[in-house]
Amino acid sequence: MIAFRQLVFKTSSGKKSKPYVIFKMAVSSTSQLENTAIKPQTLQFYRRPLPSTCIDFASEEGKIIFSEALAAGHMNSFFKLCSQYRTQDEPAYCGLTSLVMALNVLEIDPGRIWKGPWRWYHEEMLDCCTSLQVAREKGINMEQFICLARCNNLAASSMLGSDIHSIDELREEIKSATLRDDVVFVASYSRKTLSQTGDGHFSPIAGYHEGRDLALILDTARFKYPPHWVSVATLLEAMKTKDPETGRSRGYVILSSAKNQPSLLLFRPSCTFTIDKGKGKQCSELTNFAQDWTKGLSSLVGKLLSPKEIVDLALTHLSEMKSRHNLFITVFGLTLPYKKETDHQDNFVIRCPQPVKGDEKVTCIIKNLLNELESLETFKAAKAYFMNKTSEEKSKFLNFIQTDGQCSTLENETRTSSTDSCCTTSCSNNTACWSSLHRKAVDSEPSLKMTGLSADEKASCSSCEGTLTIGPEHAAALFLQVWPHTVASTQVSKCVGAKKGEEKDVVPSDQLSEDLRSPTLGQLLIEFISSDLSRSGGRYVTDEIGTIKVKIREVMRYHSQGIVSCCSNS
């Protein structure tokens, strides 16, 4: 039985009083309320009380700890982290949110628009190494966190909890990180050890109190727990717990800006290439592709070949692979808005950026990047290879560059909704597009603001009249320059010719020909592309190729379980 109650407010107007119903309330009878069971899916929580193992940052005690830690100099990392402190958008996004905070704290330019004209990191942009769908359902582990960090221009130094030999070791790392504001210390730990609800969790460490040996955790699940202080001993115990998904302990990661990765201007690894399609497991399609590619390069060629012959053999092998396995792997995306002309399915057309006042330099940089790529012998040989190919064969290679439908929802929405972008097929006119995204070129090249461009550099832009064309030869040349050609198997025991701290391709011992007069195709290809870039490449294409190479190798290291290189400094 339902009873309705109403609150009546009476007003007087002259001699008459008029009642107004303010609200009605439906209530169930007592017996009915007692018999109504709460369904599990309707359970709701407004935060959780902090256990005794934690001290609320905003409590009186927490404030005293903060002031003392600040006076001792161990709160330097707090202020930038506090400026970028955010609540995770999904219950399982703690790792992604911790990483987003670090990226924005360290002022890493994502090279992609977030919303409107703004480039800013958000969880939805972190689609490398594992899919957002998987991250939303089950979160990420330490391996995926590190891979995501390195794919987004961060250097990551990690330590498993099982490898931390003493509390002094962890304490010194926390003290060192909290004295600085150019690194971010992210802890991976079990909440259970802190007597909190839940289990595996990521959050940044923002401060340290030396007298009481406490670390400040900026919990990314602010809907659950506020920032809190915990003892370093308890934190270490929580880091040593095992992650059931990986079978290894949790730990910590120290993040900093990777100075060797300039912002990408035109190309980037495609989102379909980087997405983990196996529900959190390694992507077998990528590893099979890598192994099949390398197997074809392992054959002896019997003689030294010309650059054109090397590229012809390599691209023929690639074409046969795609035909044999019907492989659909897209390796590259374009950072500039583009459209694929219906009359020319073997080309992407990019509208020449139409600069506003002060942006002429960036227009020239984009054009110069293409000029430098097209000046490579690798590109010239690839162009000659496609000279007599059919449109169908060209389109097959152009599939190495993704099309609109293959990207994430966020990117599609950004591309079509941005007010300053007009390069989609829905545009009804020929207005050239220009986005603030392109201004990152000037941001990443501060010297250009002062010195400007030379007369030759400005002249090289004059040939850009309306559009820039990206064809299969661009995709093929870029693939040959950036792909880790020597990934073959997990049976790799050593690096060849690598100095300490230097990252080299891994060359399986069965591919090393003792007779230098009979090298493998892979050896000739690697030698040729390396010398070609160092000899002919300009600064823009060298930076572009170098950055893409780092990102692709990191994804392959994750998917191939560490077989890309054994000489990584990190």
Solvent accessible surface area in square Angstrom, and as a share of the most:
residue,aa,sasa,rsa
1,M,178,0.80
2,I,85,0.43
3,A,44,0.34
4,F,145,0.60
5,R,152,0.56
6,Q,97,0.43
7,L,93,0.46
8,V,60,0.35
9,F,119,0.50
10,K,141,0.60
11,T,50,0.29
12,S,96,0.62
13,S,85,0.55
14,G,79,0.76
15,K,211,0.89
16,K,162,0.69
17,S,73,0.47
18,K,120,0.51
19,P,77,0.49
20,Y,104,0.39
21,V,79,0.45
22,I,99,0.50
23,F,109,0.45
24,K,131,0.56
25,M,90,0.40
26,A,65,0.50
27,V,39,0.22
28,S,33,0.21
29,S,41,0.26
30,T,98,0.57
31,S,67,0.43
32,Q,73,0.33
33,L,113,0.56
34,E,134,0.60
35,N,125,0.64
36,T,92,0.53
37,A,86,0.67
38,I,132,0.67
39,K,124,0.53
40,P,108,0.68
41,Q,144,0.64
42,T,72,0.42
43,L,107,0.53
44,Q,163,0.73
45,F,135,0.56
46,Y,191,0.72
47,R,99,0.36
48,R,82,0.30
49,P,118,0.74
50,L,42,0.21
51,P,26,0.17
52,S,117,0.75
53,T,56,0.32
54,C,11,0.07
55,I,30,0.15
56,D,47,0.24
57,F,45,0.19
58,A,70,0.54
59,S,40,0.26
60,E,127,0.57
61,E,76,0.34
62,G,0,0.00
63,K,105,0.45
64,I,102,0.52
65,I,1,0.00
66,F,42,0.18
67,S,59,0.38
68,E,82,0.37
69,A,1,0.01
70,L,76,0.38
71,A,93,0.72
72,A,60,0.46
73,G,24,0.23
74,H,12,0.05
75,M,0,0.00
76,N,68,0.35
77,S,6,0.04
78,F,17,0.07
79,F,103,0.43
80,K,81,0.34
81,L,2,0.01
82,C,62,0.37
83,S,87,0.56
84,Q,44,0.20
85,Y,33,0.12
86,R,60,0.22
87,T,46,0.27
88,Q,9,0.04
89,D,78,0.40
90,E,50,0.23
91,P,114,0.71
92,A,25,0.19
93,Y,1,0.00
94,C,15,0.09
95,G,1,0.01
96,L,2,0.01
97,T,0,0.00
98,S,0,0.00
99,L,0,0.00
100,V,0,0.00
101,M,1,0.00
102,A,0,0.00
103,L,0,0.00
104,N,11,0.06
105,V,9,0.05
106,L,21,0.10
107,E,142,0.64
108,I,17,0.09
109,D,40,0.21
110,P,25,0.16
111,G,8,0.08
112,R,41,0.15
113,I,17,0.09
114,W,77,0.27
115,K,118,0.50
116,G,37,0.36
117,P,61,0.38
118,W,169,0.59
119,R,45,0.17
120,W,109,0.38
121,Y,9,0.03
122,H,34,0.15
123,E,0,0.00
124,E,45,0.20
125,M,5,0.02
126,L,1,0.01
127,D,11,0.06
128,C,10,0.06
129,C,0,0.00
130,T,2,0.01
131,S,14,0.09
132,L,22,0.11
133,Q,98,0.43
134,V,5,0.03
135,A,1,0.01
136,R,95,0.35
137,E,108,0.48
138,K,93,0.39
139,G,12,0.12
140,I,22,0.11
141,N,10,0.05
142,M,18,0.08
143,E,66,0.30
144,Q,3,0.01
145,F,0,0.00
146,I,24,0.12
147,C,2,0.01
148,L,0,0.00
149,A,0,0.00
150,R,28,0.10
151,C,10,0.06
152,N,15,0.08
153,N,17,0.09
154,L,2,0.01
155,A,42,0.33
156,A,2,0.02
157,S,66,0.43
158,S,45,0.29
159,M,59,0.26
160,L,48,0.24
161,G,0,0.00
162,S,70,0.45
163,D,65,0.34
164,I,3,0.01
165,H,162,0.72
166,S,51,0.33
167,I,53,0.27
168,D,80,0.42
169,E,54,0.24
170,L,0,0.00
171,R,50,0.18
172,E,97,0.44
173,E,61,0.27
174,I,0,0.00
175,K,37,0.16
176,S,53,0.34
177,A,6,0.05
178,T,0,0.00
179,L,84,0.42
180,R,108,0.40
181,D,63,0.33
182,D,73,0.38
183,V,9,0.05
184,V,1,0.00
185,F,3,0.01
186,V,1,0.01
187,A,0,0.00
188,S,5,0.03
189,Y,0,0.00
190,S,3,0.02
191,R,8,0.03
192,K,135,0.57
193,T,31,0.18
194,L,0,0.00
195,S,70,0.45
196,Q,9,0.04
197,T,57,0.33
198,G,42,0.41
199,D,53,0.28
200,G,43,0.41
201,H,9,0.04
202,F,10,0.04
203,S,0,0.00
204,P,0,0.00
205,I,1,0.01
206,A,0,0.00
207,G,0,0.00
208,Y,1,0.01
209,H,15,0.06
210,E,93,0.42
211,G,72,0.69
212,R,113,0.41
213,D,31,0.16
214,L,14,0.07
215,A,0,0.00
216,L,0,0.00
217,I,0,0.00
218,L,2,0.01
219,D,0,0.00
220,T,0,0.00
221,A,3,0.02
222,R,88,0.32
223,F,97,0.40
224,K,39,0.17
225,Y,3,0.01
226,P,22,0.14
227,P,22,0.14
228,H,0,0.00
229,W,0,0.00
230,V,0,0.00
231,S,36,0.23
232,V,0,0.00
233,A,54,0.42
234,T,28,0.16
235,L,0,0.00
236,L,17,0.08
237,E,107,0.48
238,A,0,0.00
239,M,0,0.00
240,K,86,0.36
241,T,41,0.24
242,K,134,0.57
243,D,23,0.12
244,P,113,0.71
245,E,66,0.29
246,T,37,0.21
247,G,41,0.40
248,R,103,0.38
249,S,12,0.08
250,R,16,0.06
251,G,0,0.00
252,Y,9,0.03
253,V,1,0.00
254,I,32,0.16
255,L,0,0.00
256,S,34,0.22
257,S,33,0.21
258,A,12,0.09
259,K,181,0.77
260,N,107,0.55
261,Q,15,0.07
262,P,48,0.30
263,S,23,0.15
264,L,18,0.09
265,L,16,0.08
266,L,0,0.00
267,F,1,0.01
268,R,24,0.09
269,P,15,0.10
270,S,0,0.00
271,C,3,0.02
272,T,33,0.19
273,F,2,0.01
274,T,9,0.05
275,I,44,0.22
276,D,1,0.01
277,K,118,0.50
278,G,30,0.29
279,K,106,0.45
280,G,5,0.05
281,K,112,0.47
282,Q,57,0.25
283,C,8,0.05
284,S,73,0.47
285,E,54,0.24
286,L,6,0.03
287,T,23,0.13
288,N,89,0.45
289,F,2,0.01
290,A,0,0.00
291,Q,68,0.30
292,D,28,0.14
293,W,0,0.00
294,T,1,0.01
295,K,152,0.64
296,G,25,0.24
297,L,2,0.01
298,S,37,0.24
299,S,63,0.41
300,L,110,0.55
301,V,35,0.20
302,G,49,0.47
303,K,120,0.51
304,L,132,0.66
305,L,27,0.13
306,S,49,0.31
307,P,63,0.39
308,K,102,0.43
309,E,75,0.33
310,I,8,0.04
311,V,0,0.00
312,D,36,0.19
313,L,81,0.40
314,A,0,0.00
315,L,0,0.00
316,T,56,0.32
317,H,23,0.10
318,L,0,0.00
319,S,22,0.14
320,E,91,0.41
321,M,0,0.00
322,K,13,0.05
323,S,71,0.46
324,R,136,0.50
325,H,92,0.41
326,N,131,0.67
327,L,29,0.14
328,F,102,0.42
329,I,10,0.05
330,T,3,0.02
331,V,0,0.00
332,F,0,0.00
333,G,0,0.00
334,L,1,0.01
335,T,13,0.08
336,L,2,0.01
337,P,13,0.08
338,Y,6,0.02
339,K,46,0.19
340,K,50,0.21
341,E,53,0.24
342,T,110,0.64
343,D,124,0.64
344,H,105,0.47
345,Q,87,0.39
346,D,20,0.11
347,N,37,0.19
348,F,0,0.00
349,V,17,0.10
350,I,1,0.00
351,R,36,0.13
352,C,11,0.07
353,P,6,0.04
354,Q,113,0.50
355,P,46,0.29
356,V,79,0.46
357,K,198,0.84
358,G,56,0.54
359,D,11,0.06
360,E,94,0.42
361,K,57,0.24
362,V,1,0.00
363,T,21,0.12
364,C,12,0.07
365,I,1,0.00
366,I,2,0.01
367,K,26,0.11
368,N,10,0.05
369,L,1,0.01
370,L,4,0.02
371,N,50,0.26
372,E,32,0.15
373,L,1,0.01
374,E,58,0.26
375,S,48,0.31
376,L,0,0.00
377,E,64,0.29
378,T,0,0.00
379,F,10,0.04
380,K,102,0.43
381,A,10,0.08
382,A,0,0.00
383,K,102,0.43
384,A,38,0.29
385,Y,25,0.09
386,F,5,0.02
387,M,128,0.57
388,N,142,0.73
389,K,64,0.27
390,T,78,0.45
391,S,66,0.43
392,E,138,0.62
393,E,64,0.29
394,K,48,0.20
395,S,25,0.16
396,K,52,0.22
397,F,3,0.01
398,L,1,0.00
399,N,45,0.23
400,F,1,0.00
401,I,2,0.01
402,Q,3,0.01
403,T,42,0.24
404,D,53,0.27
405,G,72,0.69
406,Q,41,0.18
407,C,16,0.09
408,S,21,0.13
409,T,96,0.56
410,L,30,0.15
411,E,18,0.08
412,N,47,0.24
413,E,95,0.43
414,T,23,0.13
415,R,31,0.11
416,T,97,0.56
417,S,80,0.51
418,S,12,0.08
419,T,135,0.79
420,D,49,0.26
421,S,20,0.13
422,C,36,0.22
423,C,4,0.02
424,T,14,0.08
425,T,107,0.62
426,S,95,0.61
427,C,37,0.22
428,S,116,0.75
429,N,88,0.45
430,N,121,0.62
431,T,68,0.40
432,A,25,0.19
433,C,5,0.03
434,W,23,0.08
435,S,2,0.01
436,S,15,0.10
437,L,11,0.06
438,H,5,0.02
439,R,82,0.30
440,K,4,0.02
441,A,1,0.01
442,V,21,0.12
443,D,79,0.41
444,S,45,0.29
445,E,37,0.17
446,P,86,0.54
447,S,49,0.32
448,L,3,0.02
449,K,120,0.51
450,M,157,0.70
451,T,106,0.62
452,G,20,0.20
453,L,16,0.08
454,S,59,0.38
455,A,81,0.63
456,D,116,0.60
457,E,46,0.21
458,K,120,0.51
459,A,64,0.49
460,S,33,0.21
461,C,17,0.10
462,S,82,0.53
463,S,80,0.51
464,C,22,0.13
465,E,150,0.67
466,G,41,0.39
467,T,54,0.31
468,L,8,0.04
469,T,66,0.39
470,I,0,0.00
471,G,1,0.01
472,P,4,0.03
473,E,30,0.13
474,H,8,0.03
475,A,0,0.00
476,A,0,0.00
477,A,0,0.00
478,L,1,0.01
479,F,0,0.00
480,L,0,0.00
481,Q,5,0.02
482,V,0,0.00
483,W,2,0.01
484,P,1,0.01
485,H,6,0.03
486,T,10,0.06
487,V,4,0.02
488,A,23,0.17
489,S,40,0.26
490,T,87,0.51
491,Q,153,0.68
492,V,39,0.22
493,S,110,0.71
494,K,128,0.54
495,C,26,0.16
496,V,61,0.35
497,G,66,0.63
498,A,33,0.26
499,K,157,0.67
500,K,208,0.88
501,G,43,0.42
502,E,63,0.28
503,E,73,0.33
504,K,72,0.31
505,D,29,0.15
506,V,3,0.01
507,V,28,0.16
508,P,10,0.06
509,S,85,0.55
510,D,129,0.67
511,Q,23,0.10
512,L,66,0.33
513,S,24,0.16
514,E,178,0.80
515,D,60,0.31
516,L,143,0.71
517,R,189,0.69
518,S,27,0.17
519,P,11,0.07
520,T,4,0.03
521,L,9,0.04
522,G,7,0.07
523,Q,53,0.23
524,L,15,0.07
525,L,0,0.00
526,I,40,0.20
527,E,119,0.54
528,F,16,0.07
529,I,8,0.04
530,S,63,0.41
531,S,46,0.30
532,D,0,0.00
533,L,32,0.16
534,S,96,0.62
535,R,149,0.54
536,S,39,0.25
537,G,22,0.21
538,G,24,0.23
539,R,105,0.38
540,Y,8,0.03
541,V,2,0.01
542,T,56,0.33
543,D,51,0.26
544,E,3,0.01
545,I,2,0.01
546,G,32,0.30
547,T,1,0.01
548,I,0,0.00
549,K,56,0.24
550,V,49,0.28
551,K,21,0.09
552,I,0,0.00
553,R,24,0.09
554,E,11,0.05
555,V,1,0.00
556,M,0,0.00
557,R,36,0.13
558,Y,16,0.06
559,H,2,0.01
560,S,6,0.04
561,Q,135,0.60
562,G,37,0.36
563,I,20,0.10
564,V,3,0.02
565,S,8,0.05
566,C,74,0.44
567,C,28,0.17
568,S,42,0.27
569,N,129,0.66
570,S,78,0.50
